[in-house]
Amino acid sequence: MQTKPVYGRNGDRPVADDEFTFMTDENANGSAADGGNGGVESPVQQPHHHRRRMSPQHIRRIKRRRRIKRILIGLLIVLLALAGIAVWFGVSAMKTKNEIQQAVSVATGLQDSLSGGDTSTLDKTIDQFSVHVGKAYGETSSVLWAVAARTPYYGNDISAVRTAVTALENISSQGLPALSDALSTMNLDSISVSNGTISVPGVDKAADSLKQADTVITNANHSLAAVPTTHIQQVTDAIGKAKDYLDKIGDTVHNASVFAQLAPKMLAMDGQTRTYLILAQTNAEIRPTGGMPGSWGTMTITNGKVDMHEFVAESTVKTPATPIVPLTGEETTLFTNKLGRVPQDVNFTPDFPRTGEIASALWTNTYKTKIDGVIAIDPVFLQNMLTVTGGVTLEDGTTIDGTNAAKFLLSDVYAHQEVSNQDEYFSAAAASAFKHIMEQSGEPKAFMKAITTSVTNGHMLVWSANADEQKLLEETPISGNLVTKATDPQVGVYFSDITQSKMDWYLKREISTEFDKTAENGANQYTVHIKVTNMMTADEVASTPQYVLGDQLEGIANGQIKTAMFLYAPAGGRLVDWKLSDGSKLDGIAVHDGLTLGLKTFLLSPGESLEITAHVQTAPGVSTPPTLRQTPQIEGRTD
């Protein structure tokens, strides 16, 4: 019998780990017929180890364990690499954060230098700003940041930082150098008012550079405004501070750009004479844009030379039977047709361009004089300017200056003058103060700062009859216009006297806005808090002249203040709700120039307060916080 070859460790091929040797008795000991050795002598038998065959499941488990081991090793390597990258990125992010914070800190000084016109300090500040921004830009421009910006969730935060830094870099490399060039050409130290002549050398040459700086900074601020909400609070805070400071710088530069473009034209540097109507408002009888325009006068300008003409009481301006210009249905409903007829009511509306148009038409109707623009001022403006120019002595020997002009013109003049003389006295005093200001500017930088402060707080407003000039003006606070662009949200809170008195010297107003939440429709919601207080005491009522207390209209007792309040929601947004401390409700909801507003009339007795808490929303998708515009504040009675 032929035997099968034996396969084992020493056979013709090695035995695999998953095999074992199978031998029959014949293979091991020969056939039975051969006596167990197949007829040949059997070799010495070596001990043989038998193996069990592995199951397929067991084999798969072994292979899986090996595969998992290889994956874990690879994963460990990746994790170590990621950890290294994370540390690297963390260090880079910390450097970027520090540089942004220092740049923003420098930006504060930049704003001060701009406002004060300090060109020497400005150049140093620009250099410091550029160094910090350049370092931050270098960090965030790396491939590491570009890759990190694609990560889920926090990628938005990283993209936001990169956008913010890029915006800062554009301002640093393009906007600020142009601004520096402009200010070196337009030296604020050379701007002056002397002997009735306004001199603004270099303004026309600086216009192009200022316009370039304005465009760059405006575009950068728009980029910042479009940055989505971030998840990391520190990132949100840093970007928020950058937005705040750059908004201020942007406003300053934009206003300077508009000034440079308009000043040569409005000062009639072309040799053609311009005539401006001056409205002197008395805030003691409050109106949305300041106060009742109790004194009207004109000034003419030729090549910067100012000639003041006589001021008259508003009662001398004719009151037509019908509105001098067509009124809209909204205007008639909210302000009655007195808005377009009665000189003392031309600023019932908070939209000063409309006031300018109406006042100009009324003056021309009375005096047949063509008006090129309207300028509104109030005693707070006069006081701000007299602080710089020095005081002026009136015909009766009274001196008003930077410490007492507002109180004298808004309170004392009504308390101590005969009723028949009060309007004329106010007109003469306002005219004397304004003429004095136009004759000498004092220190130029302080003079410009006083004007800027007055404009910012609504104490000086300007309207131009020239459409192109007016379009530029409406992009600045000096216009006093209602803002109807949803992307530039504004909350408006305006007041108008109903008492027909001079009691608003005693009306204290406290107004604030703050972010509340993001509504379900994506609109940002803000809380508007308003508190009004009658500061007159009960003991003062008996000693206060009746002219100040008012005409005692039906339902109004001596010492009480009756006022209409208009609360405007931002364009594209809405009034959500409101709560009044006395439990009353708003008088109604209306629309004016596409803006939703709430109307409330309140009556305050001496010492009484009313608080109003309202919620307003901006247009959905608008992340820019709303600005607050309100009827200009006066010091008034605060104790």
C-alpha angles and dihedrals in degrees: 000000000000113000125222116242114259116237115204140125090301097036131106091286132018121259113249121233090250096050135075132196118259117200131176125213088255092056093048104043108012125253123313091245092059093053094257099305102071092247093299133090111269118235119236106281117237118215110259127206116219121217129206117232113246119237120243089245091056091049091051091051091053092049091046092052090051091048092049090049091053090047093050091051090050091046091050090053090049092048091050089050091048091048089054091048090047091053090047092048091045091055090047092048091050091050090049092049092050093048092049091049091050091046091052090048090052089048088066090061089044090059091049091050091049094048092047095041091232099161096177093055090040093061092051091047091050090053092051092046091050094050093054094043091047092055092048091047091051091054097047095044093066124110088245091065092044090055093043090053088066095058117111121264100351092049088085091057092051092047089049092054091048091050092049093048092047090052090051091048092052090052091047098047101035113013104045097046089053089048092051091051091051095051092047088055095042102048108194089206087068095053109100148152113218131160090350096307122118112210121193106167118189095014095117092049092050094051097088095048092046091050090052092049090047092052094049095047093044092052091047091051090050089054090051092047090054093055108117122238110280129222100221111077094211090055091048092050094048094049091044092055091047090052093049096050095041091048088057092047090046092052092049093049093044092051090048090050092052090046091052091050096046106033097078090049099043092044088054094236087164089073096252116124120243127197122211128191114223119209113196105201124205108213090196085083100043127222129174093261095041118292146330110306094238098164128045128187142147138233129193126212129199120173088342094308110132123208116188119212130199119295119221135192115264089244089073092063112091119253110215121211092239131032113288089224127027112271125211121241089249092054093048092049095048102035105016121233089289085088090073099034115033116071094212091053102049090109097052082114121072089219102095096190086063090049090051092051093050096043091049091052093048092050093048090048090055104035102021091231122142110235121210095187147342126239121193121199134168137199091270089059090049091050092049091052096043088056086068103033098040129244129309127220116225125217093266092054097258114140120211121189145150092306106046111018096101095047093044096050096039101039118003096051090058095042097051108028126083111260092241091056101041101091092043092046092050090050093050093046094048091047093049093049093047092047090050090052091050091053100055132018101191113204106007098221092047090047092053091045091052090052091047091051091049092049094046091053095044098251093123124043131176134197125184125207088212108092096212093049092046091053089058093044092054089064090065136062092247089074095065091206129155108257109230100173113106091210090059101050121196133181113210126201114180135172134204127189119242097169092077089222142106092252098116090090082077097046110103117197128194117183131172140164130203138171114269110175146304111271125224091260091058095255119134114239124212134192116231114197120193127182123180124185134185101224096190113109124225090244092057095056095078094051097045118099115253091237088064094044092052140230095307093239116196111297095012119106127196110283095024124117121211116192140170116224125199119197112193122198119215118273112277090014134088149220107264104185143323140204128201123204092228092054094246126130135234114276091234151310122259142167126238122181089340093309122120115228140177122221125211129174116198136182119208126192120207110297093008124131136195125198125200124191115189135170122219132181130214120220113290112270095022109122097176111108113239121254118231118235118182142163104288114271125233128197092243123155108333105161 
